[in-house]
Amino acid sequence: MDTTIQISKRLQKELLKRKFFDKETYEEIIWNMMEDNEELNAETKKELAEARAQTKAGKVHTLAKVKKELGL
């Protein structure tokens, strides 16, 4: 069942900025944004898991150590 929603002029302007092509619908824009967000979340979760594993394994460097090695 299709439905209509109300959006502010501000949101409409933001959605228009995200159009890839002129005839793209607001629904397509919103689906694309949701897809992008899901992909980002999955990627971010993976990166966080990798970072935690590296930290547990002791593969970290303090800022002080890096500065010392670089002579800063």
PDB file with SEQRES, HELIX, SHEET and CRYST1 records, atoms N, CA, C and O in Angstrom:
SEQRES   1 A   72  MET ASP THR THR ILE GLN ILE SER LYS ARG LEU GLN LYS          
SEQRES   2 A   72  GLU LEU LEU LYS ARG LYS PHE PHE ASP LYS GLU THR TYR          
SEQRES   3 A   72  GLU GLU ILE ILE TRP ASN MET MET GLU ASP ASN GLU GLU          
SEQRES   4 A   72  LEU ASN ALA GLU THR LYS LYS GLU LEU ALA GLU ALA ARG          
SEQRES   5 A   72  ALA GLN THR LYS ALA GLY LYS VAL HIS THR LEU ALA LYS          
SEQRES   6 A   72  VAL LYS LYS GLU LEU GLY LEU                                  
HELIX    1 AA1 LYS A    9  LYS A   17  1                                   9    
HELIX    2 AA2 TYR A   26  LYS A   56  1                                  31    
HELIX    3 AA3 LEU A   63  LEU A   70  1                                   8    
CRYST1    1.000    1.000    1.000  90.00  90.00  90.00 P 1           1          
ATOM      1  N   MET A   1       0.838  -1.172   0.000  1.00  0.00           N  
ATOM      2  CA  MET A   1       0.000   0.000   0.000  1.00  0.00           C  
ATOM      3  C   MET A   1       0.888   1.243   0.000  1.00  0.00           C  
ATOM      4  O   MET A   1       1.722   1.414   0.889  1.00  0.00           O  
ATOM      5  N   ASP A   2       0.713   2.085  -0.971  1.00  0.00           N  
ATOM      6  CA  ASP A   2       1.448   3.339  -1.038  1.00  0.00           C  
ATOM      7  C   ASP A   2       0.824   4.361  -0.109  1.00  0.00           C  
ATOM      8  O   ASP A   2      -0.375   4.327   0.170  1.00  0.00           O  
ATOM      9  N   THR A   3       1.650   5.258   0.357  1.00  0.00           N  
ATOM     10  CA  THR A   3       1.161   6.315   1.234  1.00  0.00           C  
ATOM     11  C   THR A   3       1.938   7.589   0.937  1.00  0.00           C  
ATOM     12  O   THR A   3       2.960   7.558   0.252  1.00  0.00           O  
ATOM     13  N   THR A   4       1.453   8.695   1.451  1.00  0.00           N  
ATOM     14  CA  THR A   4       2.169   9.956   1.290  1.00  0.00           C  
ATOM     15  C   THR A   4       2.654  10.403   2.666  1.00  0.00           C  
ATOM     16  O   THR A   4       2.070  10.050   3.690  1.00  0.00           O  
ATOM     17  N   ILE A   5       3.719  11.179   2.670  1.00  0.00           N  
ATOM     18  CA  ILE A   5       4.244  11.730   3.916  1.00  0.00           C  
ATOM     19  C   ILE A   5       4.501  13.212   3.710  1.00  0.00           C  
ATOM     20  O   ILE A   5       4.641  13.683   2.581  1.00  0.00           O  
ATOM     21  N   GLN A   6       4.561  13.933   4.807  1.00  0.00           N  
ATOM     22  CA  GLN A   6       4.894  15.349   4.748  1.00  0.00           C  
ATOM     23  C   GLN A   6       6.345  15.515   5.168  1.00  0.00           C  
ATOM     24  O   GLN A   6       6.800  14.918   6.143  1.00  0.00           O  
ATOM     25  N   ILE A   7       7.053  16.327   4.420  1.00  0.00           N  
ATOM     26  CA  ILE A   7       8.429  16.663   4.777  1.00  0.00           C  
ATOM     27  C   ILE A   7       8.586  18.182   4.714  1.00  0.00           C  
ATOM     28  O   ILE A   7       7.850  18.872   4.009  1.00  0.00           O  
ATOM     29  N   SER A   8       9.541  18.669   5.450  1.00  0.00           N  
ATOM     30  CA  SER A   8       9.782  20.109   5.458  1.00  0.00           C  
ATOM     31  C   SER A   8      10.483  20.526   4.165  1.00  0.00           C  
ATOM     32  O   SER A   8      11.052  19.701   3.451  1.00  0.00           O  
ATOM     33  N   LYS A   9      10.426  21.808   3.889  1.00  0.00           N  
ATOM     34  CA  LYS A   9      11.127  22.348   2.717  1.00  0.00           C  
ATOM     35  C   LYS A   9      12.628  22.109   2.852  1.00  0.00           C  
ATOM     36  O   LYS A   9      13.312  21.840   1.865  1.00  0.00           O  
ATOM     37  N   ARG A  10      13.130  22.208   4.071  1.00  0.00           N  
ATOM     38  CA  ARG A  10      14.564  21.983   4.321  1.00  0.00           C  
ATOM     39  C   ARG A  10      14.959  20.554   3.949  1.00  0.00           C  
ATOM     40  O   ARG A  10      15.967  20.341   3.276  1.00  0.00           O  
ATOM     41  N   LEU A  11      14.155  19.568   4.394  1.00  0.00           N  
ATOM     42  CA  LEU A  11      14.451  18.181   4.063  1.00  0.00           C  
ATOM     43  C   LEU A  11      14.322  17.953   2.560  1.00  0.00           C  
ATOM     44  O   LEU A  11      15.123  17.224   1.975  1.00  0.00           O  
ATOM     45  N   GLN A  12      13.341  18.556   1.941  1.00  0.00           N  
ATOM     46  CA  GLN A  12      13.166  18.418   0.502  1.00  0.00           C  
ATOM     47  C   GLN A  12      14.401  18.926  -0.245  1.00  0.00           C  
ATOM     48  O   GLN A  12      14.848  18.296  -1.204  1.00  0.00           O  
ATOM     49  N   LYS A  13      14.945  20.044   0.184  1.00  0.00           N  
ATOM     50  CA  LYS A  13      16.154  20.584  -0.448  1.00  0.00           C  
ATOM     51  C   LYS A  13      17.323  19.631  -0.276  1.00  0.00           C  
ATOM     52  O   LYS A  13      18.107  19.435  -1.205  1.00  0.00           O  
ATOM     53  N   GLU A  14      17.449  19.027   0.925  1.00  0.00           N  
ATOM     54  CA  GLU A  14      18.533  18.073   1.172  1.00  0.00           C  
ATOM     55  C   GLU A  14      18.379  16.834   0.294  1.00  0.00           C  
ATOM     56  O   GLU A  14      19.361  16.336  -0.256  1.00  0.00           O  
ATOM     57  N   LEU A  15      17.162  16.340   0.162  1.00  0.00           N  
ATOM     58  CA  LEU A  15      16.918  15.166  -0.685  1.00  0.00           C  
ATOM     59  C   LEU A  15      17.226  15.480  -2.154  1.00  0.00           C  
ATOM     60  O   LEU A  15      17.769  14.644  -2.875  1.00  0.00           O  
ATOM     61  N   LEU A  16      16.875  16.683  -2.580  1.00  0.00           N  
ATOM     62  CA  LEU A  16      17.156  17.079  -3.963  1.00  0.00           C  
ATOM     63  C   LEU A  16      18.661  17.093  -4.244  1.00  0.00           C  
ATOM     64  O   LEU A  16      19.090  16.769  -5.351  1.00  0.00           O  
ATOM     65  N   LYS A  17      19.457  17.467  -3.243  1.00  0.00           N  
ATOM     66  CA  LYS A  17      20.913  17.490  -3.409  1.00  0.00           C  
ATOM     67  C   LYS A  17      21.477  16.086  -3.619  1.00  0.00           C  
ATOM     68  O   LYS A  17      22.547  15.922  -4.206  1.00  0.00           O  
ATOM     69  N   ARG A  18      20.755  15.080  -3.140  1.00  0.00           N  
ATOM     70  CA  ARG A  18      21.245  13.701  -3.196  1.00  0.00           C  
ATOM     71  C   ARG A  18      20.808  12.955  -4.454  1.00  0.00           C  
ATOM     72  O   ARG A  18      21.129  11.778  -4.620  1.00  0.00           O  
ATOM     73  N   LYS A  19      20.093  13.620  -5.322  1.00  0.00           N  
ATOM     74  CA  LYS A  19      19.644  12.960  -6.552  1.00  0.00           C  
ATOM     75  C   LYS A  19      20.826  12.639  -7.457  1.00  0.00           C  
ATOM     76  O   LYS A  19      21.713  13.465  -7.671  1.00  0.00           O  
ATOM     77  N   PHE A  20      20.815  11.406  -7.986  1.00  0.00           N  
ATOM     78  CA  PHE A  20      21.831  11.010  -8.954  1.00  0.00           C  
ATOM     79  C   PHE A  20      21.396  11.371 -10.368  1.00  0.00           C  
ATOM     80  O   PHE A  20      22.234  11.626 -11.233  1.00  0.00           O  
ATOM     81  N   PHE A  21      20.094  11.394 -10.601  1.00  0.00           N  
ATOM     82  CA  PHE A  21      19.577  11.774 -11.912  1.00  0.00           C  
ATOM     83  C   PHE A  21      18.246  12.495 -11.728  1.00  0.00           C  
ATOM     84  O   PHE A  21      17.595  12.345 -10.693  1.00  0.00           O  
ATOM     85  N   ASP A  22      17.841  13.273 -12.722  1.00  0.00           N  
ATOM     86  CA  ASP A  22      16.689  14.166 -12.593  1.00  0.00           C  
ATOM     87  C   ASP A  22      15.383  13.465 -12.219  1.00  0.00           C  
ATOM     88  O   ASP A  22      14.622  13.985 -11.403  1.00  0.00           O  
ATOM     89  N   LYS A  23      15.113  12.305 -12.796  1.00  0.00           N  
ATOM     90  CA  LYS A  23      13.824  11.649 -12.580  1.00  0.00           C  
ATOM     91  C   LYS A  23      13.829  10.698 -11.376  1.00  0.00           C  
ATOM     92  O   LYS A  23      12.882   9.935 -11.187  1.00  0.00           O  
ATOM     93  N   GLU A  24      14.874  10.740 -10.575  1.00  0.00           N  
ATOM     94  CA  GLU A  24      14.941   9.883  -9.399  1.00  0.00           C  
ATOM     95  C   GLU A  24      13.889  10.324  -8.375  1.00  0.00           C  
ATOM     96  O   GLU A  24      13.741  11.516  -8.108  1.00  0.00           O  
ATOM     97  N   THR A  25      13.169   9.368  -7.812  1.00  0.00           N  
ATOM     98  CA  THR A  25      12.114   9.689  -6.852  1.00  0.00           C  
ATOM     99  C   THR A  25      12.696   9.837  -5.453  1.00  0.00           C  
ATOM    100  O   THR A  25      13.813   9.401  -5.175  1.00  0.00           O  
ATOM    101  N   TYR A  26      11.911  10.462  -4.579  1.00  0.00           N  
ATOM    102  CA  TYR A  26      12.340  10.575  -3.185  1.00  0.00           C  
ATOM    103  C   TYR A  26      12.492   9.186  -2.570  1.00  0.00           C  
ATOM    104  O   TYR A  26      13.403   8.949  -1.776  1.00  0.00           O  
ATOM    105  N   GLU A  27      11.601   8.275  -2.937  1.00  0.00           N  
ATOM    106  CA  GLU A  27      11.705   6.914  -2.410  1.00  0.00           C  
ATOM    107  C   GLU A  27      13.039   6.276  -2.790  1.00  0.00           C  
ATOM    108  O   GLU A  27      13.686   5.644  -1.955  1.00  0.00           O  
ATOM    109  N   GLU A  28      13.449   6.438  -4.037  1.00  0.00           N  
ATOM    110  CA  GLU A  28      14.741   5.894  -4.476  1.00  0.00           C  
ATOM    111  C   GLU A  28      15.898   6.517  -3.694  1.00  0.00           C  
ATOM    112  O   GLU A  28      16.841   5.824  -3.310  1.00  0.00           O  
ATOM    113  N   ILE A  29      15.820   7.811  -3.465  1.00  0.00           N  
ATOM    114  CA  ILE A  29      16.865   8.503  -2.714  1.00  0.00           C  
ATOM    115  C   ILE A  29      16.937   7.942  -1.291  1.00  0.00           C  
ATOM    116  O   ILE A  29      18.025   7.670  -0.783  1.00  0.00           O  
ATOM    117  N   ILE A  30      15.784   7.770  -0.654  1.00  0.00           N  
ATOM    118  CA  ILE A  30      15.749   7.265   0.718  1.00  0.00           C  
ATOM    119  C   ILE A  30      16.254   5.832   0.772  1.00  0.00           C  
ATOM    120  O   ILE A  30      17.018   5.495   1.677  1.00  0.00           O  
ATOM    121  N   TRP A  31      15.854   4.972  -0.169  1.00  0.00           N  
ATOM    122  CA  TRP A  31      16.358   3.593  -0.194  1.00  0.00           C  
ATOM    123  C   TRP A  31      17.875   3.583  -0.348  1.00  0.00           C  
ATOM    124  O   TRP A  31      18.563   2.810   0.319  1.00  0.00           O  
ATOM    125  N   ASN A  32      18.401   4.442  -1.228  1.00  0.00           N  
ATOM    126  CA  ASN A  32      19.854   4.514  -1.417  1.00  0.00           C  
ATOM    127  C   ASN A  32      20.563   4.931  -0.134  1.00  0.00           C  
ATOM    128  O   ASN A  32      21.618   4.395   0.204  1.00  0.00           O  
ATOM    129  N   MET A  33      19.979   5.889   0.575  1.00  0.00           N  
ATOM    130  CA  MET A  33      20.577   6.343   1.822  1.00  0.00           C  
ATOM    131  C   MET A  33      20.567   5.223   2.864  1.00  0.00           C  
ATOM    132  O   MET A  33      21.542   5.043   3.594  1.00  0.00           O  
ATOM    133  N   MET A  34      19.484   4.483   2.931  1.00  0.00           N  
ATOM    134  CA  MET A  34      19.395   3.380   3.887  1.00  0.00           C  
ATOM    135  C   MET A  34      20.416   2.296   3.542  1.00  0.00           C  
ATOM    136  O   MET A  34      21.060   1.739   4.432  1.00  0.00           O  
ATOM    137  N   GLU A  35      20.559   2.003   2.269  1.00  0.00           N  
ATOM    138  CA  GLU A  35      21.527   1.003   1.830  1.00  0.00           C  
ATOM    139  C   GLU A  35      22.947   1.436   2.166  1.00  0.00           C  
ATOM    140  O   GLU A  35      23.751   0.639   2.650  1.00  0.00           O  
ATOM    141  N   ASP A  36      23.247   2.694   1.909  1.00  0.00           N  
ATOM    142  CA  ASP A  36      24.572   3.224   2.241  1.00  0.00           C  
ATOM    143  C   ASP A  36      24.845   3.102   3.729  1.00  0.00           C  
ATOM    144  O   ASP A  36      25.948   2.739   4.138  1.00  0.00           O  
ATOM    145  N   ASN A  37      23.841   3.404   4.535  1.00  0.00           N  
ATOM    146  CA  ASN A  37      23.998   3.346   5.983  1.00  0.00           C  
ATOM    147  C   ASN A  37      24.233   1.914   6.456  1.00  0.00           C  
ATOM    148  O   ASN A  37      25.064   1.685   7.335  1.00  0.00           O  
ATOM    149  N   GLU A  38      23.522   0.960   5.892  1.00  0.00           N  
ATOM    150  CA  GLU A  38      23.706  -0.438   6.270  1.00  0.00           C  
ATOM    151  C   GLU A  38      25.104  -0.920   5.913  1.00  0.00           C  
ATOM    152  O   GLU A  38      25.751  -1.604   6.706  1.00  0.00           O  
ATOM    153  N   GLU A  39      25.567  -0.565   4.726  1.00  0.00           N  
ATOM    154  CA  GLU A  39      26.903  -0.967   4.312  1.00  0.00           C  
ATOM    155  C   GLU A  39      27.959  -0.342   5.212  1.00  0.00           C  
ATOM    156  O   GLU A  39      28.922  -1.003   5.602  1.00  0.00           O  
ATOM    157  N   LEU A  40      27.779   0.903   5.534  1.00  0.00           N  
ATOM    158  CA  LEU A  40      28.725   1.591   6.408  1.00  0.00           C  
ATOM    159  C   LEU A  40      28.755   0.929   7.779  1.00  0.00           C  
ATOM    160  O   LEU A  40      29.827   0.725   8.349  1.00  0.00           O  
ATOM    161  N   ASN A  41      27.588   0.593   8.308  1.00  0.00           N  
ATOM    162  CA  ASN A  41      27.541  -0.029   9.615  1.00  0.00           C  
ATOM    163  C   ASN A  41      28.253  -1.372   9.619  1.00  0.00           C  
ATOM    164  O   ASN A  41      28.994  -1.671  10.555  1.00  0.00           O  
ATOM    165  N   ALA A  42      28.045  -2.184   8.598  1.00  0.00           N  
ATOM    166  CA  ALA A  42      28.698  -3.488   8.524  1.00  0.00           C  
ATOM    167  C   ALA A  42      30.207  -3.311   8.413  1.00  0.00           C  
ATOM    168  O   ALA A  42      30.974  -4.021   9.063  1.00  0.00           O  
ATOM    169  N   GLU A  43      30.622  -2.365   7.589  1.00  0.00           N  
ATOM    170  CA  GLU A  43      32.052  -2.102   7.409  1.00  0.00           C  
ATOM    171  C   GLU A  43      32.666  -1.575   8.710  1.00  0.00           C  
ATOM    172  O   GLU A  43      33.754  -1.993   9.104  1.00  0.00           O  
ATOM    173  N   THR A  44      31.972  -0.675   9.356  1.00  0.00           N  
ATOM    174  CA  THR A  44      32.469  -0.102  10.601  1.00  0.00           C  
ATOM    175  C   THR A  44      32.580  -1.176  11.680  1.00  0.00           C  
ATOM    176  O   THR A  44      33.562  -1.210  12.421  1.00  0.00           O  
ATOM    177  N   LYS A  45      31.581  -2.051  11.773  1.00  0.00           N  
ATOM    178  CA  LYS A  45      31.627  -3.127  12.761  1.00  0.00           C  
ATOM    179  C   LYS A  45      32.839  -4.032  12.524  1.00  0.00           C  
ATOM    180  O   LYS A  45      33.504  -4.454  13.469  1.00  0.00           O  
ATOM    181  N   LYS A  46      33.114  -4.318  11.266  1.00  0.00           N  
ATOM    182  CA  LYS A  46      34.265  -5.161  10.926  1.00  0.00           C  
ATOM    183  C   LYS A  46      35.563  -4.472  11.350  1.00  0.00           C  
ATOM    184  O   LYS A  46      36.436  -5.094  11.956  1.00  0.00           O  
ATOM    185  N   GLU A  47      35.681  -3.188  11.028  1.00  0.00           N  
ATOM    186  CA  GLU A  47      36.890  -2.443  11.386  1.00  0.00           C  
ATOM    187  C   GLU A  47      37.069  -2.364  12.899  1.00  0.00           C  
ATOM    188  O   GLU A  47      38.192  -2.461  13.395  1.00  0.00           O  
ATOM    189  N   LEU A  48      35.983  -2.190  13.630  1.00  0.00           N  
ATOM    190  CA  LEU A  48      36.069  -2.144  15.084  1.00  0.00           C  
ATOM    191  C   LEU A  48      36.506  -3.487  15.649  1.00  0.00           C  
ATOM    192  O   LEU A  48      37.310  -3.536  16.581  1.00  0.00           O  
ATOM    193  N   ALA A  49      35.993  -4.560  15.103  1.00  0.00           N  
ATOM    194  CA  ALA A  49      36.389  -5.894  15.563  1.00  0.00           C  
ATOM    195  C   ALA A  49      37.879  -6.124  15.310  1.00  0.00           C  
ATOM    196  O   ALA A  49      38.579  -6.677  16.158  1.00  0.00           O  
ATOM    197  N   GLU A  50      38.359  -5.697  14.139  1.00  0.00           N  
ATOM    198  CA  GLU A  50      39.783  -5.836  13.820  1.00  0.00           C  
ATOM    199  C   GLU A  50      40.640  -5.002  14.767  1.00  0.00           C  
ATOM    200  O   GLU A  50      41.690  -5.454  15.223  1.00  0.00           O  
ATOM    201  N   ALA A  51      40.193  -3.793  15.059  1.00  0.00           N  
ATOM    202  CA  ALA A  51      40.943  -2.915  15.959  1.00  0.00           C  
ATOM    203  C   ALA A  51      40.997  -3.503  17.365  1.00  0.00           C  
ATOM    204  O   ALA A  51      42.037  -3.457  18.021  1.00  0.00           O  
ATOM    205  N   ARG A  52      39.882  -4.051  17.825  1.00  0.00           N  
ATOM    206  CA  ARG A  52      39.871  -4.672  19.159  1.00  0.00           C  
ATOM    207  C   ARG A  52      40.825  -5.860  19.213  1.00  0.00           C  
ATOM    208  O   ARG A  52      41.548  -6.039  20.193  1.00  0.00           O  
ATOM    209  N   ALA A  53      40.824  -6.667  18.161  1.00  0.00           N  
ATOM    210  CA  ALA A  53      41.720  -7.831  18.115  1.00  0.00           C  
ATOM    211  C   ALA A  53      43.180  -7.388  18.145  1.00  0.00           C  
ATOM    212  O   ALA A  53      43.997  -7.995  18.838  1.00  0.00           O  
ATOM    213  N   GLN A  54      43.511  -6.338  17.401  1.00  0.00           N  
ATOM    214  CA  GLN A  54      44.883  -5.821  17.383  1.00  0.00           C  
ATOM    215  C   GLN A  54      45.270  -5.278  18.759  1.00  0.00           C  
ATOM    216  O   GLN A  54      46.400  -5.468  19.209  1.00  0.00           O  
ATOM    217  N   THR A  55      44.335  -4.605  19.422  1.00  0.00           N  
ATOM    218  CA  THR A  55      44.611  -4.063  20.755  1.00  0.00           C  
ATOM    219  C   THR A  55      44.863  -5.195  21.744  1.00  0.00           C  
ATOM    220  O   THR A  55      45.805  -5.135  22.534  1.00  0.00           O  
ATOM    221  N   LYS A  56      44.022  -6.229  21.700  1.00  0.00           N  
ATOM    222  CA  LYS A  56      44.203  -7.373  22.603  1.00  0.00           C  
ATOM    223  C   LYS A  56      45.532  -8.072  22.354  1.00  0.00           C  
ATOM    224  O   LYS A  56      46.150  -8.593  23.282  1.00  0.00           O  
ATOM    225  N   ALA A  57      45.970  -8.083  21.090  1.00  0.00           N  
ATOM    226  CA  ALA A  57      47.227  -8.738  20.741  1.00  0.00           C  
ATOM    227  C   ALA A  57      48.431  -7.851  21.043  1.00  0.00           C  
ATOM    228  O   ALA A  57      49.571  -8.263  20.829  1.00  0.00           O  
ATOM    229  N   GLY A  58      48.188  -6.633  21.542  1.00  0.00           N  
ATOM    230  CA  GLY A  58      49.280  -5.732  21.884  1.00  0.00           C  
ATOM    231  C   GLY A  58      49.895  -5.026  20.691  1.00  0.00           C  
ATOM    232  O   GLY A  58      50.990  -4.474  20.795  1.00  0.00           O  
ATOM    233  N   LYS A  59      49.206  -5.036  19.559  1.00  0.00           N  
ATOM    234  CA  LYS A  59      49.722  -4.395  18.348  1.00  0.00           C  
ATOM    235  C   LYS A  59      49.267  -2.938  18.290  1.00  0.00           C  
ATOM    236  O   LYS A  59      48.583  -2.517  17.358  1.00  0.00           O  
ATOM    237  N   VAL A  60      49.668  -2.180  19.317  1.00  0.00           N  
ATOM    238  CA  VAL A  60      49.298  -0.766  19.382  1.00  0.00           C  
ATOM    239  C   VAL A  60      50.539   0.073  19.641  1.00  0.00           C  
ATOM    240  O   VAL A  60      51.539  -0.419  20.164  1.00  0.00           O  
ATOM    241  N   HIS A  61      50.462   1.324  19.275  1.00  0.00           N  
ATOM    242  CA  HIS A  61      51.556   2.266  19.511  1.00  0.00           C  
ATOM    243  C   HIS A  61      50.964   3.509  20.152  1.00  0.00           C  
ATOM    244  O   HIS A  61      49.948   4.026  19.688  1.00  0.00           O  
ATOM    245  N   THR A  62      51.587   3.987  21.205  1.00  0.00           N  
ATOM    246  CA  THR A  62      51.126   5.219  21.830  1.00  0.00           C  
ATOM    247  C   THR A  62      51.550   6.401  20.966  1.00  0.00           C  
ATOM    248  O   THR A  62      52.500   6.316  20.187  1.00  0.00           O  
ATOM    249  N   LEU A  63      50.834   7.488  21.120  1.00  0.00           N  
ATOM    250  CA  LEU A  63      51.188   8.702  20.391  1.00  0.00           C  
ATOM    251  C   LEU A  63      52.592   9.155  20.768  1.00  0.00           C  
ATOM    252  O   LEU A  63      53.355   9.599  19.910  1.00  0.00           O  
ATOM    253  N   ALA A  64      52.933   9.046  22.041  1.00  0.00           N  
ATOM    254  CA  ALA A  64      54.273   9.443  22.500  1.00  0.00           C  
ATOM    255  C   ALA A  64      55.359   8.619  21.811  1.00  0.00           C  
ATOM    256  O   ALA A  64      56.393   9.153  21.408  1.00  0.00           O  
ATOM    257  N   LYS A  65      55.116   7.320  21.679  1.00  0.00           N  
ATOM    258  CA  LYS A  65      56.103   6.445  21.036  1.00  0.00           C  
ATOM    259  C   LYS A  65      56.272   6.797  19.555  1.00  0.00           C  
ATOM    260  O   LYS A  65      57.390   6.839  19.040  1.00  0.00           O  
ATOM    261  N   VAL A  66      55.167   7.044  18.891  1.00  0.00           N  
ATOM    262  CA  VAL A  66      55.226   7.397  17.466  1.00  0.00           C  
ATOM    263  C   VAL A  66      55.962   8.718  17.283  1.00  0.00           C  
ATOM    264  O   VAL A  66      56.798   8.837  16.387  1.00  0.00           O  
ATOM    265  N   LYS A  67      55.668   9.708  18.112  1.00  0.00           N  
ATOM    266  CA  LYS A  67      56.342  11.006  18.039  1.00  0.00           C  
ATOM    267  C   LYS A  67      57.842  10.819  18.244  1.00  0.00           C  
ATOM    268  O   LYS A  67      58.647  11.413  17.527  1.00  0.00           O  
ATOM    269  N   LYS A  68      58.217  10.000  19.214  1.00  0.00           N  
ATOM    270  CA  LYS A  68      59.637   9.756  19.501  1.00  0.00           C  
ATOM    271  C   LYS A  68      60.307   9.115  18.299  1.00  0.00           C  
ATOM    272  O   LYS A  68      61.399   9.524  17.907  1.00  0.00           O  
ATOM    273  N   GLU A  69      59.668   8.118  17.713  1.00  0.00           N  
ATOM    274  CA  GLU A  69      60.238   7.440  16.546  1.00  0.00           C  
ATOM    275  C   GLU A  69      60.392   8.382  15.358  1.00  0.00           C  
ATOM    276  O   GLU A  69      61.334   8.257  14.575  1.00  0.00           O  
ATOM    277  N   LEU A  70      59.472   9.315  15.229  1.00  0.00           N  
ATOM    278  CA  LEU A  70      59.525  10.264  14.117  1.00  0.00           C  
ATOM    279  C   LEU A  70      60.355  11.501  14.436  1.00  0.00           C  
ATOM    280  O   LEU A  70      60.551  12.363  13.579  1.00  0.00           O  
ATOM    281  N   GLY A  71      60.832  11.584  15.652  1.00  0.00           N  
ATOM    282  CA  GLY A  71      61.646  12.726  16.044  1.00  0.00           C  
ATOM    283  C   GLY A  71      60.860  14.017  16.174  1.00  0.00           C  
ATOM    284  O   GLY A  71      61.373  15.102  15.898  1.00  0.00           O  
ATOM    285  N   LEU A  72      59.630  13.894  16.590  1.00  0.00           N  
ATOM    286  CA  LEU A  72      58.776  15.089  16.743  1.00  0.00           C  
ATOM    287  C   LEU A  72      58.722  15.569  18.166  1.00  0.00           C  
ATOM    288  O   LEU A  72      58.050  16.559  18.459  1.00  0.00           O  
TER     289      LEU A  72                                                      
END                                                                             
